[in-house]
Each structure stands twice: as C-alpha cells, then as structure tokens.
Amino acid sequence: MSTPIKFLIVDDVEENLVAVEALLRRDGLELLLARSGAEALELLLVHEVSLALLDVQMPEMDGFELAEYMRGTERTRRVPIIFLTAGHRDQQRAFRGYEQGAVDFLFKPIVSEVLCSKANVFFELACQRRRLVDALRVNELFVGILGHDLRNPLAVIVSGAAVLKRHLTDPGQVRNLERMTSAGQRMTTMIDQMLDLTRIRIGDGLGVGMHETIDVHQLIQRVRDEFRISSPQTEVIMHCVGGSSILGDQGRLLQLFSNLMGNAIQHGGREVPVSVHLACSPSHVVVTIHNAGTIPSQVMSELFEPFRGRGERSSHPVGLGLGLYISRQIARAHRGDIAVHSDESGTTFSVELPRG
C-alpha cells in the first residue's frame, strides 16, 4: 500500500478542524490536525506535507508567524500555504499573507466547493510529482544496473588491448591499440560517474568512509605524478604550508583531486603552469587549484550541477559533465565544500576539508 499524500490543517477551534477534515477527506489523503502553531511545527518535523491550511487568528502563534517559521526552514520552505480567516476582508491582511508565501487567502465562512476545488489541485499535483519521482528512481536504478554490468566486459577489452600491445611491433597497429585503450578508459570513467550519480540520487550515497588518516599533500603529489605521465606538456607547481593530515576516504579524495587537477590542466592552456596551494590550520585543510582558464559567467551558476557546463569550456569534452558535481558531493560527504572564483586572471577552485 502506497504512502498517502498528507495535508496539514491548523486551527485552534475544534469545530473548524472537524468541518475542514470532513470536507477534504478522500482516499489516498491523510489529514494532519493541529490545534496550535507549536503543535503544527511538531507535526512538520515528522511528516512531509503537500499543503498547509492555516487559520490566521490563533493565540500565542498566529498563522502568519507559523508561515514565517515554515518559510525559514529548508524542510518546509516550499510547502504551499492557504490561509483561512474569519476576520474582515482587509486587503492589508491579505497582502501580508501573500508576503508570507501564501498561494491563496480564503475568508470564513468557507465555501465548501471552493476549498475542495483548491485542495484537489494540490492533491493531484502531489500525486503527479510522486509518479515522476518513482519513474525517475526506476530509470536511475536501470542505469545503475546497466552501468555495473558493462564494467566487466569493458575491463576485458581494455586489458586485452594492453596484452596485445606488448606483442606488436608495427607502429600503426600500436597507435590503434593505444586509441582503443584510451577510449576504453574514458568509457570506464563515464560508467563510474553514472554509477556515482545513481548512488547519490537513489539515496544510498557515495559510500564514503571516514576512518583513514590521509596526508592530503602526499595524496595530491600522487595525483600530480599521474598527470605528469598522461599530460607531460603542463607543469603543476605545488606549495604546502603546515601538516595536512585529515580523516577521510582516500579513494574518494583521489577522485576529487583528480577531477579538479584534470580540469585545470585541460582548460588552463599548456604554456601556463597549474598551481596548487595547501594551507593548513588546526581545524581545516584548504586546497586551492589555479589555472589560467576563464569560466564564462553564464556557466558559473550551474557549474556544479549534473550534466551542466559540458562542452561550454572545451571543444573536446571528455566526460558527461558529472565530474564537478560528484567532486562537490565527495567534499560535502567529508563535511567540507568546494568553491570557485573565475576572472580575467584565471580560475581557482578551493576545497575546504575539516581535519576530523
């Protein structure tokens, strides 16, 4: 049996609660009744509601104050609100209600047909949203299963190409195998990113372990050494101040810094070095990665969104546009974050990670 859609009704008069409940009762809808603003806030901490019907004139906390609390909390900020009032038809009161985020303002005595019609609209919207969420979840589960099943045959192709390369002497054939290997590695990266996105979206998370003691300086040196082999044309200059040990997940942090350093090398221009600076305090390690490239202003606001910004910064995109999104999720899973600044002097990504 599916979870019912939930509406919240708040009124300090018991008879009003009973009357509105009787009007709105229907299959698939659960009505949560509160007799005060404080009781309503307690219910909102436990339940996800799709509509709130708030009486304006209540003692201690009136409907406007309750709406202000709701708008100030991320969990309830987007809950539609309909105010109900027995007061005079004062435009100033109505304007105040709309300023608090109300979608409507109804005066008592309530016309039952009007209230039912408006409530039905929000019930149908909630049902449609739930169907869309369910469809998206099924789609992402399918992508995750497909991606997982593709990894093994792709690994066989890449490793087989590497074995063949050792037995070939013809330069043309070697170049063909190198292109095949490079393409296979790019496909592996894309599949891994899609699997990470699926883990994030379906609620399982990235699987970050926080039990390892990691020297961030050594970790970034390792990333730099790997790029010296794959991108020898770009110099990476490092500078570290203070000890840089933190608790975290080494594999995930390698993924994060590989994404950021790879972006810096790809978009910064070969003739200008990429600079990496570590500043370490007793509580945090801050890593800044700077290159000479510039991010267009229209891309900045969506830079960390999945599938956004792909192709705008390069004529040769090598991924799905998920690298920065996943990198930020890794930083936040470590209770840190990533920020970016870009102007005519270049682009700087800053990663702030707490020590423990």
C-alpha positions in Angstrom: 0.0 0.0 0.0 1.5 3.4 -1.0 2.1 6.2 1.5 -0.8 8.6 1.4 -0.5 12.3 0.4 -0.5 14.5 3.6 -2.2 17.8 4.2 -1.8 19.9 7.4 -4.8 21.7 8.9 -4.2 24.2 11.7 -7.0 25.8 13.7 -7.4 26.5 17.4 -11.2 25.8 17.2 -12.0 22.1 17.3 -15.3 22.5 15.4 -13.4 24.1 12.5 -10.9 21.3 12.3 -13.7 18.7 12.2 -15.5 20.6 9.5 -12.5 21.1 7.2 -11.5 17.4 7.8 -14.9 16.2 6.8 -14.8 18.4 3.6 -11.4 17.2 2.4 -11.5 13.5 3.4 -10.7 11.2 0.5 -8.9 8.0 -0.4 -5.1 8.4 -0.5 -5.1 11.6 1.6 -4.1 11.8 5.3 -5.1 14.9 7.1 -2.9 16.0 10.0 -4.7 18.2 12.6 -3.0 20.7 14.8 -4.7 23.0 17.4 -1.8 25.5 17.7 1.2 26.7 15.8 3.6 24.9 18.1 1.7 21.6 17.5 1.8 22.2 13.8 5.6 22.7 13.9 6.0 19.4 15.7 4.0 17.6 13.0 6.1 19.3 10.3 9.2 17.9 11.8 7.9 14.3 11.3 5.7 14.5 8.2 6.2 15.7 4.6 3.1 17.7 3.8 1.9 18.8 0.3 -0.5 21.6 1.5 -0.9 23.6 4.7 -4.3 25.2 5.6 -3.6 27.7 8.3 -6.0 29.7 10.4 -4.8 33.2 10.8 -6.2 34.2 14.2 -4.8 31.8 16.8 -3.4 32.6 20.3 0.3 32.6 21.1 1.4 31.9 17.5 -0.9 33.1 14.7 -1.0 31.8 11.1 1.4 34.5 9.8 4.0 33.7 12.4 3.7 29.9 11.7 4.1 30.6 8.0 7.2 32.7 8.7 8.7 29.7 10.6 7.8 27.4 7.7 9.5 29.7 5.2 12.6 29.9 7.3 13.2 26.1 7.3 14.5 24.2 4.3 12.3 21.2 5.0 9.0 23.3 4.8 10.0 26.2 2.7 8.2 25.1 -0.4 5.0 23.8 1.2 2.0 25.6 -0.4 0.0 27.6 2.2 -3.7 28.6 2.1 -4.7 31.0 4.9 -8.2 30.7 6.4 -9.5 33.7 8.4 -12.8 34.8 10.0 -11.6 38.4 10.0 -12.7 41.3 7.9 -11.8 41.4 4.2 -8.8 43.6 4.8 -6.5 43.9 1.8 -3.6 44.6 4.1 -4.0 41.3 5.9 -4.3 39.5 2.5 -1.2 41.2 1.3 0.7 40.1 4.4 -0.5 36.6 3.8 0.9 36.6 0.3 4.2 38.1 1.5 4.5 35.1 3.8 4.3 32.8 0.7 0.6 32.0 0.6 -0.9 30.7 -2.6 -4.4 31.7 -1.5 -6.4 33.6 1.2 -9.9 32.3 2.0 -12.4 34.1 4.2 -14.8 32.3 6.6 -17.4 31.1 6.3 -15.6 28.9 3.7 -17.5 28.0 0.6 -17.0 24.2 0.6 -16.9 23.8 -3.2 -14.1 26.5 -3.4 -12.0 24.9 -0.7 -12.4 21.3 -2.1 -11.5 22.5 -5.6 -8.3 24.2 -4.5 -7.3 21.3 -2.3 -7.9 18.8 -5.1 -5.5 20.8 -7.3 -2.7 20.3 -4.8 -3.6 16.7 -4.2 -3.3 16.0 -7.9 0.0 17.9 -8.2 1.4 15.9 -5.3 0.3 12.6 -7.0 1.9 13.7 -10.3 5.1 14.7 -8.5 5.2 11.3 -6.7 4.7 9.4 -10.0 7.5 11.4 -11.6 9.9 10.7 -8.7 9.0 7.0 -8.9 9.7 6.9 -12.6 13.0 8.7 -12.2 14.0 6.3 -9.5 13.3 3.3 -11.7 15.2 4.9 -14.6 18.2 5.6 -12.4 18.2 2.0 -11.0 18.2 0.7 -14.5 21.1 3.0 -15.4 23.0 1.8 -12.3 22.4 -1.9 -13.1 23.4 -1.4 -16.7 26.5 0.5 -15.8 27.5 -2.1 -13.3 27.1 -4.9 -15.9 29.0 -3.0 -18.5 32.1 -2.7 -16.4 33.3 -6.3 -16.6 33.2 -6.7 -20.4 34.8 -3.3 -20.8 37.6 -4.2 -18.4 38.3 -7.3 -20.5 38.5 -5.2 -23.7 40.9 -2.7 -22.1 43.2 -5.4 -20.6 43.1 -7.4 -23.8 44.3 -4.4 -25.8 47.1 -3.9 -23.3 48.2 -7.5 -23.7 48.1 -7.3 -27.5 50.2 -4.1 -27.4 53.1 -5.9 -25.8 53.3 -8.3 -28.8 53.1 -5.8 -31.6 56.0 -4.0 -33.3 54.2 -2.2 -36.1 53.8 1.5 -35.1 50.4 1.9 -36.8 49.0 -1.1 -35.0 50.4 0.1 -31.7 48.7 3.5 -32.2 45.4 1.9 -33.0 45.6 -0.2 -29.8 46.6 2.9 -27.8 43.5 4.7 -29.1 41.3 1.7 -28.2 42.8 1.7 -24.7 42.3 5.4 -24.2 38.7 5.2 -25.5 38.0 2.2 -23.1 39.4 4.2 -20.2 37.2 7.2 -21.0 34.2 4.8 -21.1 35.1 3.4 -17.8 35.3 6.9 -16.3 31.8 7.7 -17.7 30.3 4.5 -16.3 31.9 5.1 -12.9 30.4 8.6 -12.9 27.0 7.4 -13.8 27.1 4.8 -11.0 28.1 7.5 -8.6 25.2 9.7 -9.8 22.8 6.8 -9.3 24.1 6.2 -5.8 23.6 9.8 -4.9 20.1 10.2 -6.5 18.6 7.0 -5.1 19.7 7.9 -1.5 22.4 5.3 -0.9 25.1 8.0 -1.0 28.7 7.7 -2.3 29.8 5.2 0.3 32.4 7.5 1.8 34.5 6.0 4.7 35.9 8.4 7.2 38.3 6.1 9.1 41.6 6.6 7.2 44.3 9.1 8.2 45.3 10.8 5.0 48.1 13.2 4.2 46.5 15.5 1.7 49.9 16.8 0.5 51.1 13.3 -0.4 47.7 12.5 -2.0 47.9 15.5 -4.3 51.6 14.7 -5.1 50.4 11.3 -6.2 47.7 12.9 -8.5 50.3 15.3 -9.9 52.7 12.4 -10.7 49.9 10.6 -12.6 49.2 13.7 -14.7 52.9 14.1 -15.4 52.7 10.8 -17.3 49.4 11.5 -19.1 49.8 15.3 -19.6 53.6 16.0 -19.6 53.1 19.2 -21.5 51.6 21.1 -18.5 53.6 21.9 -15.4 52.0 21.6 -12.0 53.6 23.7 -9.2 52.8 22.8 -5.6 53.2 24.6 -2.3 52.2 23.4 1.1 52.1 25.2 4.5 51.7 23.1 7.6 50.8 19.5 8.2 47.9 18.3 6.1 46.6 15.1 7.7 42.9 14.6 7.9 40.4 11.7 8.4 38.6 10.6 5.3 38.3 8.3 2.4 41.5 8.1 0.3 39.9 6.7 -2.8 37.2 9.3 -2.9 39.6 12.2 -2.2 41.9 10.9 -5.0 38.8 11.0 -7.3 38.0 14.6 -6.2 41.5 16.0 -6.7 42.0 14.1 -10.0 38.8 15.7 -11.3 39.9 19.2 -10.3 43.5 18.9 -11.4 42.4 17.3 -14.7 40.0 20.2 -15.3 42.7 22.7 -14.5 45.2 21.0 -17.0 42.6 20.6 -19.7 41.2 24.2 -19.6 44.2 26.2 -18.5 46.4 26.2 -21.5 49.6 24.2 -22.0 52.1 27.2 -21.7 50.9 28.3 -18.2 51.6 26.1 -15.2 48.8 24.9 -12.9 49.4 26.0 -9.3 48.3 24.0 -6.2 48.5 25.6 -2.8 47.7 23.8 0.6 47.0 26.0 3.6 46.6 24.0 6.8 45.2 25.2 10.1 44.5 23.3 13.3 40.9 22.7 12.2 41.0 22.6 8.4 43.0 21.9 5.2 42.3 24.2 2.3 43.5 23.2 -1.2 43.4 25.8 -4.0 44.0 24.8 -7.6 44.5 27.7 -10.0 44.8 27.7 -13.8 44.8 30.4 -16.5 41.5 29.5 -18.0 38.3 31.5 -17.5 34.8 30.1 -16.9 32.1 32.1 -18.7 29.7 33.9 -16.4 26.6 32.2 -17.7 28.1 28.8 -16.7 29.2 29.7 -13.2 25.7 29.4 -11.6 25.3 25.9 -12.8 28.9 24.7 -12.7 28.3 22.1 -10.0 25.0 20.8 -11.4 25.0 17.3 -13.1 25.3 17.4 -16.9 25.7 21.2 -16.9 28.6 23.0 -18.4 29.5 20.1 -20.7 31.2 21.5 -23.8 31.0 25.2 -22.9 34.5 25.3 -21.7 36.1 23.0 -24.2 35.6 22.0 -27.8 36.6 18.4 -26.8 34.5 17.3 -23.9 35.9 14.1 -22.4 33.1 13.2 -19.9 29.4 13.5 -19.1 29.6 16.8 -17.2 29.4 14.9 -13.8 33.0 15.4 -12.5 32.4 18.7 -10.6 29.0 17.6 -9.3 30.5 14.4 -7.9 33.6 16.2 -6.6 31.3 18.6 -4.5 29.4 15.6 -3.2 32.6 14.0 -2.1 33.7 17.2 -0.4 30.4 17.5 1.4 30.5 13.9 2.4 33.7 14.8 4.2 31.8 17.7 5.9 33.7 20.2 3.6 32.8 22.0 0.4 34.2 23.4 -2.9 34.1 27.0 -4.1 35.2 28.5 -7.4 36.2 32.0 -8.5 37.0 33.0 -12.1 38.0 36.3 -13.7 40.4 37.5 -16.3 43.4 36.3 -14.2 42.2 32.7 -14.3 40.1 30.2 -12.3 40.6 29.0 -8.8 38.9 26.1 -7.2 39.1 26.0 -3.4 38.5 22.7 -1.4 38.0 23.1 2.3 38.2 19.9 4.4 37.9 19.6 8.2 40.7 17.6 9.9 38.5 15.3 11.9 
